[in-house]
Amino acid sequence: MFNFWYQCLHRLCAAGYFARITVLNLERLPKAGPVLYLGLHRNGAVDGFIYHTILPGSTFLISTQLRKNWFARLFFDGIAVVRTKDEGDRGVNTGALRECVALLRNGGRLFVFPEGTSSLGPRHLPFKSGAAQLLLDALGGPGSPIQVVPVGIHYECPWGFRSKVEVVVGAPVNTALEATLSPLGRLKELKRRFSAALEDVGVNVCSEQHQEMIQRLAYVATLATARSYFKTLKAFEHAIPEAVLSAWQALEPELDRRRLLRHQGVPLFPMGPVWVYLAAFLVLAPVVLLAWAMNLPPLAAAWWAGRTFPDDRNVISLWRILAGVPAFALWSLAVAVTLVASSHLSWLAGYVVASGLGLWLYYRVKKLAVAVHNGLRHPDLRARVLAFRQTVLAALEEQPGTGGVPAAQLEPVR
């Protein structure tokens, strides 16, 4: 009963807040048997909502901070432990870890964040040894062989409402160990393998400047293409091709001078006739505005929470969801009761349809607004911006190892 509640709630949160969730290498997910999932941790507890959506049978190892009051318990469930930075009695961890081992030995699926906490920085945080020790303890008892699967998560804009997400399923980790290894040697070897597997499904660069630049390039490369956002990030992980960087450095000063509108940090322009984009915007924008007007109270609550409570960017989405979802549930219930009581069932149907369409179209209308504004106000820049996109795509088509500018030489991205 409770598992069904959390599964439905997390799916609702993920589908409502993000425009699209794509899973790469879905075929790598085990069909049966015990599994230890190792997940990269980027965007606070929102990562858990998305991972749970694609891994519905998993039990999550979570912080006791996510279960400390009744409101938090409405959203979060799992095997709770007290982290070093948490307040509480760490003596409860012994029982929690025994529960994790028993779950794996009995054929269950356990999800662990080896970093312990989340960060949107340019590389992963130090991995803890807890996951490796858990596996060693579980392998030492009866039960089926335990599969270990790494997963990574990559956000187009982690705090952006209705942005896109890609989850990457990595290759299973080999858990066979040489019998001659000492207990400490076994632990170190497993941790090394876990780290390597997680770095394969993550993107790690040496600076925030490099991170910001490749995120923009990845977004540019996915516009009107089926290209993977994660794979594009990975292609630029170690160096940015000189042709791309030179083209951007020639274009950027003019973009800054004109103060163009941007989406995900990128100045969009129509790829076809401007009037077609304008017509699409004029048709679709009123639907989004109507949906927003009909749901202004919960949207305002989410906006306020996202500005008031977060202490870092990686929890903005979480606070928006924690405030917005209950507010929307209460608001939509009040609207439904009012319209049913007044016998306006057709209005209720219109509210539901308009709200759903507005949510679905928001991402598209936002991009259209940026592209139309730039296309009408700065038509002379359109060809240059689209040419830069072609430079990025051409660089991605080239064979790797053709040279580029190392991350350490990048200037700050504006």
C-alpha positions in Angstrom: 0.0 0.0 0.0 2.6 2.5 1.1 5.0 1.5 -1.7 2.3 2.1 -4.2 1.7 5.6 -2.7 5.3 6.6 -3.0 5.6 5.2 -6.5 2.6 7.1 -7.7 3.7 10.3 -5.9 7.2 10.2 -7.2 6.0 9.5 -10.7 3.6 12.5 -10.4 6.3 14.8 -9.1 8.8 13.8 -11.8 6.3 14.0 -14.7 4.8 17.2 -13.5 8.0 19.1 -12.9 10.1 17.9 -15.8 9.2 18.0 -19.5 10.8 14.7 -20.5 12.8 12.0 -18.8 14.8 9.8 -21.1 16.6 6.6 -20.1 19.7 5.6 -22.0 20.7 1.9 -22.2 17.4 0.7 -20.7 18.3 -2.8 -21.8 21.0 -3.0 -19.1 18.4 -3.0 -16.3 18.3 -6.5 -14.7 15.0 -8.4 -15.3 15.3 -10.4 -12.1 17.4 -11.2 -9.1 18.9 -9.0 -6.4 20.4 -5.7 -7.5 22.5 -3.0 -5.9 22.0 0.2 -7.8 24.7 2.9 -7.4 23.4 6.4 -8.3 25.1 9.7 -9.0 23.6 12.4 -6.8 23.1 15.8 -8.4 19.8 17.6 -7.7 18.9 16.8 -4.1 16.1 14.4 -3.2 14.6 15.1 -6.6 17.1 12.6 -8.0 15.3 10.0 -6.0 11.9 10.9 -7.5 13.3 10.3 -11.0 15.3 7.2 -10.2 12.3 5.7 -8.4 10.1 6.4 -11.5 12.3 4.2 -13.7 13.2 1.7 -11.0 9.9 1.1 -9.3 10.8 -2.0 -7.3 13.8 -0.4 -5.5 14.3 0.5 -1.9 16.4 3.6 -1.3 19.0 4.1 1.4 18.1 7.7 2.6 19.1 10.2 5.3 17.0 10.3 8.4 16.6 14.0 7.6 14.1 13.0 5.0 11.9 11.2 7.6 12.1 13.6 10.5 8.5 14.9 10.4 5.1 13.9 9.1 5.2 16.2 6.0 8.6 14.8 4.9 7.3 11.2 5.4 4.5 11.9 2.9 7.2 12.3 0.2 10.1 10.0 1.3 10.5 6.4 2.3 13.4 4.0 2.5 15.9 2.6 4.9 17.1 5.6 6.9 20.7 6.2 8.1 22.3 9.1 10.0 25.0 10.6 7.9 28.1 12.2 9.5 26.7 15.7 8.9 23.2 14.8 10.2 21.9 15.3 13.7 20.9 12.1 15.4 22.1 8.9 17.0 24.4 7.1 14.5 23.8 3.9 16.5 20.7 3.3 14.4 22.9 2.8 11.4 23.9 -0.7 12.4 20.3 -1.9 12.3 19.7 -0.1 9.0 22.7 -1.7 7.3 21.6 -5.1 8.5 18.3 -4.4 6.9 20.0 -3.5 3.6 22.1 -6.7 3.6 19.0 -8.8 4.4 17.1 -7.1 1.5 19.8 -8.0 -1.0 20.2 -11.6 0.3 16.5 -12.1 -0.1 16.4 -11.0 -3.7 15.5 -7.3 -3.2 16.7 -4.2 -5.0 18.6 -1.6 -3.1 19.5 1.9 -4.3 22.5 3.7 -2.8 24.0 7.2 -3.4 27.7 6.5 -2.8 28.4 10.3 -2.6 26.2 10.6 0.4 24.9 14.0 -0.6 24.3 15.9 -3.8 26.1 18.6 -5.8 25.7 20.4 -9.1 29.4 21.1 -9.3 31.7 20.2 -12.2 32.5 16.7 -10.8 31.2 14.1 -8.4 31.8 14.3 -4.7 34.1 11.8 -3.0 32.6 8.3 -3.0 32.1 6.7 0.4 33.0 3.0 1.1 29.6 2.1 2.5 28.2 0.6 -0.7 31.2 -1.6 -1.2 31.1 -2.8 2.4 27.3 -3.5 2.0 28.0 -5.6 -1.0 30.8 -7.6 0.7 28.5 -8.3 3.7 25.7 -9.4 1.4 27.9 -11.6 -0.8 29.1 -13.4 2.3 25.7 -15.1 2.9 23.2 -17.2 1.1 21.2 -16.0 -1.9 21.5 -15.4 -5.6 24.4 -13.5 -7.1 24.0 -9.8 -6.6 24.1 -7.6 -9.7 25.6 -4.1 -9.3 24.4 -1.4 -11.8 25.6 2.2 -11.9 23.2 4.9 -13.0 23.8 8.6 -13.7 21.5 11.6 -14.0 21.9 14.7 -16.1 19.6 17.7 -16.1 19.3 20.2 -18.9 18.6 22.8 -16.2 18.4 21.2 -12.7 16.2 23.9 -11.2 14.3 24.8 -14.3 10.5 24.0 -14.3 9.7 21.7 -17.2 13.3 21.1 -18.4 14.5 17.8 -19.6 16.4 15.0 -17.9 18.5 12.0 -19.1 19.2 9.0 -16.9 22.1 6.8 -18.0 22.3 3.1 -17.1 25.9 1.9 -17.0 27.4 -1.5 -17.6 27.1 -4.0 -14.7 30.0 -4.0 -12.3 32.1 -7.2 -12.1 31.9 -8.4 -8.5 34.2 -11.4 -8.7 37.3 -10.9 -6.4 40.5 -12.8 -6.1 40.5 -15.2 -3.1 44.0 -14.0 -2.2 42.8 -10.4 -1.4 42.6 -9.4 2.2 39.3 -8.0 3.6 40.7 -4.5 3.2 42.0 -5.3 -0.3 38.5 -6.6 -1.3 36.9 -3.4 0.0 39.3 -1.1 -1.9 39.0 -3.1 -5.1 35.2 -3.0 -5.1 35.3 0.8 -4.3 37.7 1.3 -7.2 35.4 -0.6 -9.6 32.3 1.3 -8.3 34.1 4.7 -8.8 35.2 3.8 -12.3 31.6 2.6 -13.2 30.0 5.8 -11.8 32.5 8.0 -13.6 31.5 6.3 -16.9 27.9 7.4 -16.4 28.8 10.8 -15.1 30.6 13.9 -16.5 33.6 15.2 -14.6 35.4 18.3 -15.5 38.0 20.5 -13.7 36.1 23.8 -13.5 32.7 25.4 -13.4 33.6 27.4 -16.5 34.1 24.2 -18.5 31.0 22.7 -17.1 28.8 25.7 -18.1 30.3 25.8 -21.6 29.7 22.1 -22.4 26.2 22.3 -21.0 25.4 25.1 -23.4 27.1 23.1 -26.3 25.1 20.0 -25.4 21.9 22.0 -25.4 22.7 23.5 -28.8 23.5 20.1 -30.2 20.2 18.6 -29.1 18.1 21.3 -30.7 15.9 19.8 -33.5 18.0 16.6 -33.3 17.7 13.2 -31.6 21.2 13.6 -30.2 21.7 12.6 -26.5 22.4 15.4 -24.1 24.6 13.2 -21.9 26.6 11.8 -24.8 27.2 15.3 -26.1 28.4 16.3 -22.6 30.7 13.3 -22.6 32.1 14.1 -26.0 33.3 17.5 -24.7 34.3 16.2 -21.2 38.1 16.5 -21.7 38.4 19.2 -24.3 36.4 21.5 -26.5 37.4 21.5 -30.2 39.2 24.6 -31.3 36.8 25.4 -34.1 33.9 25.4 -31.7 35.6 27.6 -29.1 36.9 30.0 -31.7 33.4 30.4 -33.2 31.9 31.0 -29.8 34.5 33.6 -28.8 33.9 35.5 -32.0 30.1 35.4 -31.5 29.7 35.9 -27.7 30.7 39.6 -27.4 28.0 40.5 -29.9 25.4 38.4 -28.1 26.3 40.1 -24.8 26.1 43.5 -26.4 22.7 42.9 -27.8 21.4 41.3 -24.6 19.5 38.6 -26.5 17.0 36.4 -24.6 18.3 33.0 -23.8 16.9 29.6 -23.0 19.2 27.3 -20.9 21.9 29.9 -21.5 21.6 29.7 -25.3 20.2 32.5 -27.6 17.6 30.8 -29.7 16.6 31.8 -33.2 14.0 30.3 -35.6 15.5 27.6 -37.8 12.8 28.3 -40.3 10.8 31.3 -41.4 10.2 33.7 -38.4 6.5 34.1 -39.3 5.9 30.3 -38.8 7.4 30.4 -35.3 5.4 33.6 -34.5 2.2 32.0 -35.7 2.9 28.9 -33.5 3.6 31.1 -30.5 0.4 33.1 -31.0 -1.7 29.9 -31.2 0.0 28.1 -28.3 0.9 30.9 -25.8 -2.8 31.7 -24.9 -3.3 28.1 -23.8 -0.3 28.3 -21.5 -1.4 31.7 -20.1 -4.9 30.4 -19.5 -3.5 27.3 -17.6 -1.2 29.5 -15.5 -4.1 31.9 -14.7 -6.3 29.1 -13.6 -3.6 27.6 -11.3 -1.9 30.8 -10.1 -2.1 30.1 -6.3 -0.1 26.7 -6.4 2.3 28.2 -9.0 2.9 31.2 -6.8 3.4 28.9 -3.8 6.0 26.8 -5.7 7.8 30.0 -6.9 7.9 31.5 -3.4 9.2 28.3 -1.8 11.9 28.0 -4.5 13.1 31.6 -3.7 12.8 31.4 0.1 14.0 28.1 1.4 16.9 26.7 -0.8 20.4 27.2 0.5 21.9 26.1 -2.8 20.8 25.5 -6.4 20.6 21.7 -6.0 17.5 22.0 -3.7 15.5 24.6 -5.6 13.5 22.0 -7.5 12.9 20.1 -4.3 11.4 23.0 -2.5 9.3 24.0 -5.5 7.9 20.4 -5.6 7.4 20.2 -1.8 5.3 23.4 -1.9 3.8 23.1 -5.3 2.4 19.6 -5.2 0.4 19.9 -2.0 -0.8 23.4 -3.0 -1.9 22.1 -6.4 -3.7 19.1 -4.9 -5.6 21.4 -2.5 -6.3 24.0 -5.2 -7.5 21.5 -7.8 -9.7 19.8 -5.2 -11.3 23.1 -4.3 -11.9 23.9 -8.0 -13.4 20.5 -8.6 -15.7 20.7 -5.5 -16.8 24.2 -6.4 -17.6 23.4 -10.0 -19.3 20.1 -9.2 -21.4 21.7 -6.5 -22.5 24.5 -8.9 -23.2 21.9 -11.7 -20.6 23.2 -14.0 -19.2 19.9 -15.1 -18.2 21.2 -18.5 -16.1 23.9 -16.9 -14.4 21.2 -14.8 -13.6 19.3 -17.9 -12.2 22.5 -19.5 -10.1 23.2 -16.4 -8.6 19.7 -16.5 -7.9 19.9 -20.3 -6.5 23.4 -20.2 -4.3 22.7 -17.2 -2.9 19.5 -18.9 -2.3 21.3 -22.2 -0.6 24.2 -20.5 1.8 22.0 -18.6 2.6 20.0 -21.8 3.1 23.1 -24.0 5.0 25.3 -21.5 8.5 24.1 -22.5 7.7 24.6 -26.2 6.1 28.0 -25.8 9.0 29.3 -23.7 11.5 28.3 -26.4 9.2 29.8 -29.1 9.1 33.1 -27.1 12.9 33.3 -27.0 13.3 32.4 -30.6 10.6 34.8 -31.9 11.9 37.7 -29.8 15.5 37.3 -31.0 14.4 36.6 -34.6 12.3 39.8 -34.8 14.6 42.1 -32.8 18.0 40.9 -34.1 17.4 39.2 -37.5 21.0 40.0 -38.6 22.4 37.6 -36.0 20.3 34.7 -37.0 22.6 33.3 -39.7 25.6 33.6 -37.4 24.0 31.8 -34.5 22.7 29.0 -36.7 26.1 28.7 -38.3 27.6 28.2 -34.8 25.1 25.4 -34.2 26.3 23.7 -37.4 30.0 24.1 -36.2 29.1 22.3 -33.0 27.3 19.5 -34.9 30.2 19.1 -37.3 32.7 18.9 -34.5 30.6 16.1 -32.9 30.7 14.1 -36.2 34.4 14.1 -36.3 36.4 11.3 -34.9 37.6 11.7 -31.3 41.2 12.6 -30.6 41.4 15.5 -33.2 42.6 18.0 -30.6 40.9 20.7 -28.7 41.2 23.3 -25.9 41.8 21.7 -22.5 39.4 22.7 -19.7 42.0 24.5 -17.7 42.5 27.1 -20.5 38.8 28.2 -20.7 37.8 31.7 -19.8 34.7 32.2 -17.6 31.5 31.7 -19.6 29.1 34.7 -19.5 
